[in-house]
């Protein structure tokens, strides 16, 4: 097993080219490294735990603190500042940390302080740092040592700590760089939170280790994002569908604003055809989709611009192996057949923190990670995600996946977004219930929507009820909170 000092070696060789820009300031590579060594000393002074909680807005402070924790030989725990108070406290307690590094404005945003032995207010502590930190060499870390605990969003139960090793994170950075051909002169626009797996690996450590410039914004405000695009001419942007939808509402945005981009990638949930089409027609930009999970560090598939296939998340990236298995027999399926996506690769997690039974269930007998996602390959190996195993409904004995119904609803010219959940029915087992957001200025017409579905779906797939909702409930990474909709559907359709 190799022993290395993760990221530090690469950063040292690129100190003069690395640039980090956020809402507060700009950082050169030596600023990041110097700040990290200051933080390492501070962590060693105030903390005895193996883990360090980072409660920070998206920006340059995150890699500074992350590198500081690694230099001190600790494991990073990025904390989701959008969690409810009880959920955030659960994560702080579960990861067994005794220190949380944050800033005053973040605590003001939360309206409370997590219960932990030591809270470090970085904006106050930084005033005590000298200009040049004492010379030190970072703690060594083996490939199998924990680099980070990334907690899942908890959409179906309490959050689980995903254990990613230094080998996992380093592998996924290398895989993405090789697959997409990232260059040192690339400029990355980072708007996803760094507590999210994609924000953590691809928007933080990848550009830092490759000498790229990265521009962060702590909040996604469309007009501000447009200003950043015009000022920094980024070449890579990763977002979720709602972000692209919001950018389309900017009347002042033009195709010239997006001309610098080499990669525009959407993830987190399916990209609606209407959004993809309008973005292409108006800005001349083809949004490619990608795929991955927290448990895979996260990227496993990336549809490259040169290989664009509508609705596909692309082929498996470098050193990732994938197969589709039958839901009943577990046997590997050929192309154009739906089944569960299973994955192997150096980026696949070590397991779930303190949950050995759940870890065991996450892998099959041959060591393949069970994603819980339903998908299929085309003849060229492009992956299409068609559903989620846990969301599958059994309607009159037939398997029905929400995504198929949602794609039909989203194609309606008046629908902005939709979500489908299953509710219990005494005769047919389950029935689909749909919730729809309407586009601005469009009226909700349940009869019209149901007719639209009947013309395009088998009868048993047509939603029993189609309900209007102002905004679909989403978690901080943009995924629909189906558990909330399921409760709402049961109350509305069946009287509680």
N, C-alpha and C positions, 0 to 999 in steps of 0.2 A: 504494500500500500504506500503510495507516494505521500510525502510530507511537503507542504508548501505554505507560503504566506499568501493567502488568497487575495488577489487583485492588487496587493501592494507592489509587487514586482512590475506588473504592467503599468501601474500608475506612475511609478518612479521613472520609467522610460518615456513617459508622455507628459511630464509635468509642464512642459512649455506649450503644448498644444491643447491640453484639456481646458475647457471653459464651461463653467456652470453659471447660468443666469436665472435668477428668480425674482419675485416681486420686491425683494428688499435690496439686492446687491448682485454683483458679479464676483465669481470666484475663479482664480487660476488654480491649476493643479497643485501648486505648492501651498496655496491657502487651504485647500481641502486636506492635504496631508498634514500640515502643521496643526490645523484645528483638531484633526483626529488624534494626534499625539497628546494634545492638551486634554482631550476628553478621556483618553485612556488612563492618564494619571488620575483624573477626577473620579472615574469609575472605580479604579483600584482603591481609592481613598474612602469612598462612601458605601461601597457595595461588597457583599460577600456571596451573593447568589450567582448561579451559573448563567442566569438570563438577565437581560437588560431591556426594559420596556421603552419603546420610542413612541411618544404621543406628539407627533409633529405634522404641521401642514406640508403639502407638497412643496419641495424646494431644496436648496443646497444644504441646509442643516441636516437633512436626513442622511446623505452619504457621509458627512463629517462624523455624525454620531455613530453611524453603523460601522465605519472603519475604526473609530475609537473603541467600540465594543469588541470588535475582532482583534484589534491590537492588544487588548487586555485579556484575550483568550475567552471571551464570553459569547453567548448565543443571543442574537437579536430577536426581539419580539415586537414587530410593528403593531401598534394598537389602533384599532378602527375608531376614530373619534366621532363617527356617526351612529355608533351603537347606543342603545338606551343605557341609562346609568347602571342598571343591574347586570346587563350583558357585558359591559365594559369591565365591571368589577369582577365578574366571573372569570374573564380572560386573565386579568391581573393576578387573581388568586391561583388559577389553574397552572399558569406558567411558572409559579413559584419564584417570582422576582421580588427583590427587595428595593428596587429603584426604578423610577420612571423619569425619563428625560423629556421635558416639554418646554413650552414657552408661555409667558403670561397671557398673550392673546388667545391661545388655545384653551387655557383654563377658563378665561372669560366666556369663550364660545360655549364650552361645556356647561358652565354654571356650577361646577363642583370639582373637587379634587378626588382622584382615585385614592382609595385607602391602601397605602403602601408605606413602608418604613421611611423611605427617603424620596422626595420629589425634587429633582434638579430643574430649576428654571434657567434654561440655557441663556436667555437674554440677560439675566443678571450675572450668571457665573462668567460669561464671556468677558465682562468688564475686568475680571481679576486675572485673566490670562495674560502672560507676557507675550511679546511679539514673536519670540523664537522659542519653541518648546525644547525641553531637554532631548538630546539625541537618544533614541532607543530603537530596537528592532522589534517588529511585531511578534506576538506569540505564534509559535508554529501550530499548524492545524493539519491533521490527516484528512484524506478525502472523505473518510467516513464520520468525521466529527461534525456535530450539528452547527450549521451556520445560522439557521433561522427557524423559528416556529411561526408559521403563517396560519392564523386561525381562520377556518371557514366561516362563512357569513351566518351560519345558523338558521337557514331558511327551513330546515326540517329537524329541529331539536337544538340542543346546546352546541355552541361552536366547538370544533375539534382542532387541536393543534397539529398541523401538518409538519412533520420533521423533515426539513430539507438540509442535506449535508453540504459541506464546502464542495465536494465532488459534484453533487447535483447541480448547484447554482453555476459553478464554473463550466460544467458540461453544456448547460443550456445557453449560456452566453456564447460559447464557441460554436454550438450548433446553429444559432441564429445568425452569427456573423458569417459563417461559411455558406449557409443556405441562401441568405438574402444578399450576400456580397457587400456588407457594410464597409464603408471606407472611412479613413481618418478625417476626411473633410466633410463628412455628413453632419447635418444639423438636425437634432431630434427635438420635436416639440412634445413636452410631457405635461399632460393635463389629468391623467389618471392618478388616483391616490397611491402613494408609495406603500401603504399597508396592503394593497392589492397585489397579487402575485405578478401580474404583467407590469405594473408600475414599479415593483420591487426589482425584478430581474432585467427587463428589457429597457425600461426608461430610467433606471438608476445605474446599475452596475455595468451594463453593456456599454453605454457611451463613455462612462468613466474609464473603463479598462481599455477602450479602443482609441482614446484620444479625440473623441468627437466633442462637438459643442452640444450642450443640452440646455433647452430653455423651458423653465417650469412656470406654471401658473397654479396658485393654490386653489383658485375657484374657476369653474368653467363659466365665464361670462362671454357670450359670443362676440360682442363688439371688441372686448379686450383681446380675445384670441386673434381676431382679425388684425388688430394693431401689432401683435407679436409676429404674426406671419409676415406683415409688410416690413417690419423692422429687421427681422433676422433671417428671412427667406429659408425656412426649414426644408429639409429634404425628406423627412419621415414624420408621420403623424399617425398615432394609434388612438382610436376612440371607440365609443359604443354608439349604437344607432341613434339614440336620442340626441347625441352631440351633433351628428351630421344633419339631422332634421332641423336642429336649432340654427346651424350655420346657413341653411337654405333660406331662413327667414331674414337674413341680412340683405337689405335692398342694395347696400353700397358695395357688396362683395362682387368681384368680377373674376373671370377666368384667369386674368393676369396675376391675381393674388395667389393662385394655386399652381402657377407654372413651375415653381421651384421643386415641387414634390416629386420624389422618385417612388415613395411608398406611402400609400394611404390605406390603412388597415382597420377593419371593423371586427369587433369580437364581443363576447359576453352574451349575446343573444342573436337570433337571426336578423339579418339586415333586410328590411322591407324592400321589395322590388321598386316601389314608387320612389323611395328615398335614393336608392342606387341609380335609378334611371334619371331622376331630376338632377342629381349631382353630376352625372356624366354629361347630360345635355347642356346644363348651365355653365359648368366650370371646366368641362373637358377632362374630368378626373374619374377614372375607374376605381371604385373602392373595392379592394380585395378583402376577402374574409380569412380569418385565421381561427385556430382552435387550440385549446389547451386547458389544463386544469391546475388548480393549486398543487395537487399531488404530483404534477409532472413538471414543476419548476418555472414556468407553466407551459411553454410552447411545444406543441407536437406537430402541428400542421400549419402551413402558410401557403396560401395561393399567391404565387408570384405574378407580377404584372405580365410577364411573358407567357404565362400558362393560364391566364384567366379563364375560368369556367363558371358561368352563373350559378349561384347558390352553393358552390363547392367551397370547402375550407382548405382545399389544396392537398398536395401529396404530403406524406410524412417527411419531416425534415431530417437532416443528417443524423445517422445512428439511431433513429427511432424505428422500431418495428411495430406493426399493427396488424391485427386480424379481426374479422367479423365472425362472431359465433352464434349459432342457433340458440334461441332463448330457452328451448326445451331440452335439447340434447347436449349443448355445449360444443358441438362439432363445428369446425371451421367451414365457413360458407364461401362460395365463389363470388364473382363480381355481380353487381346488380341485384343483390339479395340483402334484405334488412336483417340486422342482428345487433348484438351488443358489441361495442368497440372495446377491444382490449389491447394493452400497450406494454411494450418492454423498451428499456433504454437507460442510459446512464443518468438521465434526468428524473427518473421515477423515484418518488419519495422513499425514505427509510421506513416510515410508518406514521401512525398517529400517536401523539404524546400520551403516555400512561394509559393507552387503550390497546393492549395486546390482542384482545379478541376481535375488536373492530379491524385492527391491522391484518389479522389472519383472514378475515372475511373479504378484505379488499383485494386479495390476490387469489387466483385459481391454483389448482394443484401443480401447474407447470410454471408458476411464478409470473403469470401475466396479470397486470393491473386491470381490475374490472372498473371501467369508467362509469358504468351505469347509463351511458348514452347509447342511443340506437342510431345506427348509420349503415351506409353501404358504400362500396367502391364502384366506380365505373370501370370500364375495361382498361383505362390508362392509369388506374390507381389513385384517382382523385377521390377524396372522401366527402361524403354528403352526410351531415347530421340530420336525422329525421325525427328524433324524439328523445325522450328521457324515460328510462325504464321505470323509475318511481312514479312518473306521471301517467304511465300507460293505463288506459281504461279498458275494462272488459264489458262490452255492450252486447247483450244477447249472445254471449259466447265468442264474440269477435274482438280482436285486439284493435284498439283505436288510440292513436297518439295525438295529443293536442296540436302539435306543430302542423299537421296536415290540414286541420280545420282552420288554424290561425292563418296559414298562407292563403287560403281561399278568402277569408274575411279581409285580410290586409290588402288583397288585390281589388277590393271594392273601392271605387273612386272617392267615396265619402269617408272611409275609415282611415284613421291615423295609426292606430295600433290596436291589437286585440290579445286576449288571453283566454284560454279554455281550460276548465277544470271538470273533473268528474264528481258527480254526487250519487249517493246510494239510491237505488230504485228497487222496490220489492219484486218487480216482475222481470226486469231486464238486467239486474245486477248493478249497473251504473248507467248514467246518462250524461252526455256532455252539456255543460252550461257555458255560454260565452259572455265575456265582458268586452266592450269596445269603447275606445276613445275616438271621437269624431274629429275630423280635420276642422280647422278654424272656419267658421261660417257655415258648416254643414249640419243639417238636421238629422236627428236619429229617427230611423224608420225601421222598426223591428220586422214588419211584414216584408219590406223590400229586401232586407238582409237575409231573412230566412229563405225567400225565393231564390236569391243569389246562391245560397248554399245548396239548395235542392237541385239546382241546375248543374252543380259542379261536384257534388259529393254523393256517395251512396246514402240511402235513406237513413240507415242506422247511425251515420256520422253527423247528420244534421243536428245542431244544438237544440235541446229541448226548450231552452230559453236563451234569448240574446238580450243582455242588459246594457244600458248605457252607464258609463262611469266617467267622471270628469278626468281623473288621472289614475292609471293603473298603479297599484302599490309596488314600489321597487326597492331593492336593497341598495346600499351605497355604491355597488358596482354596476347598477343598472338592470340587474336581473329581477324578473317579476316575482313577487312574493305570493306564490300560489296558495300557500297555506292560509293567508288572509282571505283570498278570494274564495277558497273552498268553504270557509265558515260563512262568508257572506252569501254564497250561492245556496248553501243549505238553508239559511234563514229566510232568504227571499223566495226560494222555490217551494220549499216544503214546510214553511212556517216554523223553522227553528229545529 
